Amino acid sequence: MSHDAEVEPNCLNCDTELQGKYCHVCGQKGSAPRLNMHDFVHDATHEFVHLDGKILQTVKLLVARPGELTREFVAGRRARYITPLRLYLTFSLLFFTLAAILPSKEDRAVIFKRQGNEKLSQDTEFERRIERGLSKAEKDADSLPQAVLHNLPKAMFVLMPMFGLLTWAFYRRQQRFYIPHLYYSVHFHAFVFLLMSVYVLLARVVPARFAALLLLAAIPYHFIALRRVYGGSRAAMFGKGLAIGMLYWMIVAGVVITITFAVLYNL
């Protein structure tokens, strides 16, 4: 029985008359009103192969050619890749999941060492609550890092746009609109979370301090990606890249410190 012969003349989604295999209004493929096993197998196979191919092509470009994925999206060549936000969410979720289920003593051991019996003056409610949080963190070394890690995903949705703003500030002549810089930021952070995911796995095989060397790959990646996306001389790329990196890590440090104090305040 021919499957195509059963296709309705109008789109089942928006009722527009079909002029080909796909509706020119909503994009849905023409189909029969009754679903059968052929439809299920075809859709499942198509989606799996199509998505799997997209993921492999996207990740390959992300890792092998820093900045090229951003160039592709800015140029409008997007259908062949998964979206930047989906890519970021995939690798960030992978990292936070691995960090939660594969904790290592080296990663989570946060020990507060005070000289003598030094404590905060506790003259204010803020100091009293921070002191109480520090005391709890000293007794349970896992409580603080776990709470900070829990809040980092939310913080990243503030940090990523900030990183985009920094690249816009230094490269607005090359690209005056903000969204392409945000694309660059999302792709860069997706790569960093991929690195961190590999680090979590590697740290279970070798000492964490050696596995952490892998994270240094983010530094040359940043510089190479900047030049590929925005162009310019090597000297200009190095100067701007260094400034962006230093400013961004100051912002990151400020956010992490803020989160840490907020966690201590509420412990």
C-alpha positions as CSV (number, residue, x, y, z in Angstrom):
1,M,0.0,0.0,0.0
2,S,1.4,3.4,-0.9
3,H,1.9,5.6,2.1
4,D,2.0,8.8,0.0
5,A,-1.4,8.0,-1.6
6,E,-3.1,8.5,1.8
7,V,-1.8,12.0,2.3
8,E,-4.5,14.6,2.7
9,P,-4.7,17.5,0.2
10,N,-4.7,20.0,3.1
11,C,-2.2,20.4,5.9
12,L,-3.6,18.6,9.0
13,N,-2.0,21.2,11.2
14,C,-3.2,24.5,9.7
15,D,-5.6,23.4,7.0
16,T,-3.6,25.1,4.2
17,E,-3.8,23.5,0.8
18,L,-0.5,21.6,0.2
19,Q,1.7,22.6,-2.7
20,G,4.3,20.0,-2.1
21,K,5.4,17.5,0.5
22,Y,5.6,20.2,3.2
23,C,3.2,23.0,4.1
24,H,4.5,26.3,3.0
25,V,2.8,28.1,5.9
26,C,3.6,26.0,9.0
27,G,6.3,23.6,7.6
28,Q,4.6,20.4,8.7
29,K,5.0,17.4,6.3
30,G,1.8,16.3,4.6
31,S,0.5,13.1,6.2
32,A,-2.5,10.8,6.5
33,P,-5.1,11.4,9.2
34,R,-4.6,7.9,10.6
35,L,-1.1,7.0,12.0
36,N,0.3,3.6,11.4
37,M,3.5,1.7,12.2
38,H,5.2,3.1,9.1
39,D,4.7,6.6,10.4
40,F,6.1,5.7,13.8
41,V,9.2,3.9,12.5
42,H,9.9,6.6,9.9
43,D,9.6,9.5,12.3
44,A,11.6,7.8,15.0
45,T,14.4,6.9,12.6
46,H,14.4,10.3,10.9
47,E,14.5,12.2,14.2
48,F,17.2,10.0,15.7
49,V,19.5,10.1,12.6
50,H,18.8,13.8,12.0
51,L,19.4,14.9,15.6
52,D,22.4,12.6,16.1
53,G,24.0,14.0,12.9
54,K,23.3,17.5,14.0
55,I,24.9,16.9,17.4
56,L,28.0,15.3,16.0
57,Q,28.5,18.0,13.4
58,T,27.9,20.8,16.0
59,V,30.2,19.4,18.6
60,K,32.9,18.6,16.1
61,L,32.9,22.2,14.8
62,L,32.7,23.6,18.4
63,V,35.8,21.7,19.5
64,A,37.9,21.5,16.4
65,R,37.5,25.0,15.1
66,P,37.0,27.6,17.9
67,G,34.7,30.4,16.8
68,E,33.6,28.8,13.6
69,L,30.2,27.7,15.0
70,T,29.5,31.4,15.9
71,R,30.5,32.5,12.4
72,E,28.1,29.9,10.9
73,F,25.2,31.2,13.0
74,V,25.9,34.8,12.4
75,A,26.1,34.1,8.6
76,G,22.6,32.4,8.8
77,R,23.8,28.8,8.3
78,R,21.9,27.4,11.2
79,A,19.7,24.5,10.1
80,R,22.6,22.0,10.1
81,Y,23.5,22.6,13.7
82,I,21.6,22.4,17.1
83,T,20.8,25.8,18.6
84,P,23.4,27.6,20.8
85,L,21.1,27.5,23.8
86,R,20.4,23.8,23.4
87,L,24.1,23.1,23.1
88,Y,24.9,25.1,26.2
89,L,22.1,23.5,28.2
90,T,23.2,20.0,27.2
91,F,26.8,20.5,28.3
92,S,26.0,22.5,31.4
93,L,23.4,19.9,32.5
94,L,26.0,17.2,31.8
95,F,28.6,18.9,34.0
96,F,26.3,19.6,36.9
97,T,24.9,16.1,36.8
98,L,28.4,14.6,36.7
99,A,29.6,16.9,39.5
100,A,26.6,15.8,41.7
101,I,26.8,12.1,41.1
102,L,30.6,11.8,40.9
103,P,31.9,13.9,43.8
104,S,35.6,13.7,44.7
105,K,37.1,14.5,48.0
106,E,39.6,16.9,46.4
107,D,36.8,18.8,44.7
108,R,34.4,19.2,47.6
109,A,36.7,19.4,50.6
110,V,36.3,23.0,51.8
111,I,38.0,23.5,55.1
112,F,37.9,26.7,57.0
113,K,41.0,27.2,59.1
114,R,40.9,30.0,61.5
115,Q,43.8,31.2,63.6
116,G,43.0,30.5,67.3
117,N,39.4,31.1,68.1
118,E,38.9,34.0,65.8
119,K,35.3,34.8,65.0
120,L,33.3,37.6,63.6
121,S,32.4,40.4,66.0
122,Q,28.7,39.5,65.5
123,D,27.6,43.1,66.2
124,T,25.0,42.9,63.4
125,E,22.5,40.4,62.3
126,F,24.5,39.8,59.1
127,E,27.7,39.0,61.0
128,R,25.8,36.7,63.3
129,R,24.3,34.7,60.4
130,I,27.6,34.6,58.5
131,E,29.3,33.3,61.7
132,R,26.6,30.7,62.1
133,G,27.0,29.6,58.5
134,L,30.8,29.4,58.9
135,S,30.4,27.2,61.9
136,K,28.0,24.8,60.1
137,A,30.4,24.7,57.1
138,E,33.3,23.8,59.4
139,K,31.3,20.9,60.7
140,D,30.0,19.7,57.3
141,A,32.6,20.2,54.6
142,D,30.1,19.3,51.9
143,S,27.4,21.8,52.8
144,L,28.9,25.0,51.4
145,P,30.3,23.7,48.0
146,Q,27.1,21.7,47.3
147,A,25.0,24.8,48.0
148,V,27.2,27.0,45.8
149,L,27.2,24.5,43.0
150,H,23.4,24.3,43.2
151,N,23.2,28.1,42.6
152,L,25.8,28.3,39.8
153,P,23.4,27.4,36.9
154,K,21.2,30.4,37.8
155,A,24.3,32.6,38.0
156,M,25.5,31.6,34.6
157,F,22.4,33.1,33.0
158,V,23.7,36.4,34.3
159,L,27.3,35.8,33.5
160,M,26.9,34.7,29.9
161,P,25.2,38.0,28.9
162,M,27.9,39.9,30.8
163,F,30.6,38.0,28.8
164,G,28.7,39.0,25.6
165,L,28.7,42.6,26.7
166,L,32.4,42.5,27.3
167,T,33.1,41.2,23.8
168,W,30.7,43.8,22.4
169,A,32.5,46.6,24.2
170,F,35.9,45.6,22.6
171,Y,34.6,44.4,19.2
172,R,31.6,46.7,18.5
173,R,33.3,48.1,15.5
174,Q,33.6,44.7,13.9
175,Q,30.0,43.7,15.0
176,R,27.8,46.6,16.2
177,F,24.8,44.4,17.2
178,Y,24.8,42.6,20.6
179,I,23.2,39.3,19.7
180,P,26.2,37.9,17.6
181,H,28.3,38.6,20.7
182,L,25.8,36.7,22.8
183,Y,26.1,33.8,20.4
184,Y,29.8,33.8,20.9
185,S,29.4,33.9,24.6
186,V,27.0,30.9,24.6
187,H,29.2,28.9,22.4
188,F,32.3,29.6,24.5
189,H,30.5,28.7,27.7
190,A,29.2,25.5,26.1
191,F,32.8,24.5,25.3
192,V,33.9,25.3,28.8
193,F,31.2,23.1,30.3
194,L,32.2,20.3,27.9
195,L,35.8,20.7,29.2
196,M,34.6,20.7,32.8
197,S,32.5,17.6,32.2
198,V,35.6,15.8,30.8
199,Y,37.6,17.0,33.8
200,V,35.1,15.5,36.3
201,L,35.4,12.1,34.6
202,L,39.2,12.4,34.2
203,A,39.6,13.4,37.9
204,R,38.3,10.0,38.9
205,V,41.1,8.3,37.0
206,V,44.1,10.7,37.7
207,P,44.7,13.1,40.6
208,A,42.4,16.2,40.3
209,R,45.3,18.6,40.2
210,F,46.6,16.9,37.0
211,A,43.1,16.6,35.5
212,A,42.6,20.3,36.1
213,L,45.3,21.1,33.5
214,L,42.7,20.2,30.9
215,L,40.8,23.3,31.9
216,L,43.6,25.5,30.7
217,A,42.6,24.6,27.2
218,A,39.9,27.3,27.5
219,I,42.5,30.0,27.4
220,P,44.0,29.4,23.9
221,Y,40.4,28.4,22.7
222,H,39.2,31.9,23.7
223,F,42.0,33.7,21.8
224,I,41.7,31.6,18.7
225,A,37.9,31.9,18.7
226,L,38.1,35.7,19.1
227,R,40.4,36.1,16.0
228,R,38.3,33.7,13.9
229,V,35.0,35.5,14.8
230,Y,36.2,39.1,14.8
231,G,39.4,39.2,12.9
232,G,42.2,41.7,13.5
233,S,45.9,41.3,14.1
234,R,47.3,38.8,16.6
235,A,48.5,41.7,18.8
236,A,45.1,43.3,18.9
237,M,43.4,39.9,19.5
238,F,45.8,39.2,22.4
239,G,45.3,42.6,24.0
240,K,41.6,42.5,23.8
241,G,41.3,38.9,24.6
242,L,43.4,39.4,27.8
243,A,41.3,42.4,28.8
244,I,38.1,40.5,28.3
245,G,39.4,37.5,30.2
246,M,40.6,39.5,33.2
247,L,37.5,41.6,33.5
248,Y,35.3,38.6,33.1
249,W,37.1,36.6,35.8
250,M,36.8,39.5,38.1
251,I,33.0,39.5,37.5
252,V,32.9,35.7,38.0
253,A,34.9,36.0,41.3
254,G,32.5,38.7,42.5
255,V,29.5,36.6,41.6
256,V,30.9,33.5,43.3
257,I,31.8,35.5,46.4
258,T,28.3,36.9,46.5
259,I,26.8,33.4,46.2
260,T,29.0,32.1,48.9
261,F,28.0,34.9,51.3
262,A,24.3,34.3,50.4
263,V,24.7,30.6,51.1
264,L,26.5,31.2,54.4
265,Y,23.8,33.7,55.4
266,N,21.1,31.1,54.9
267,L,22.9,28.0,56.2
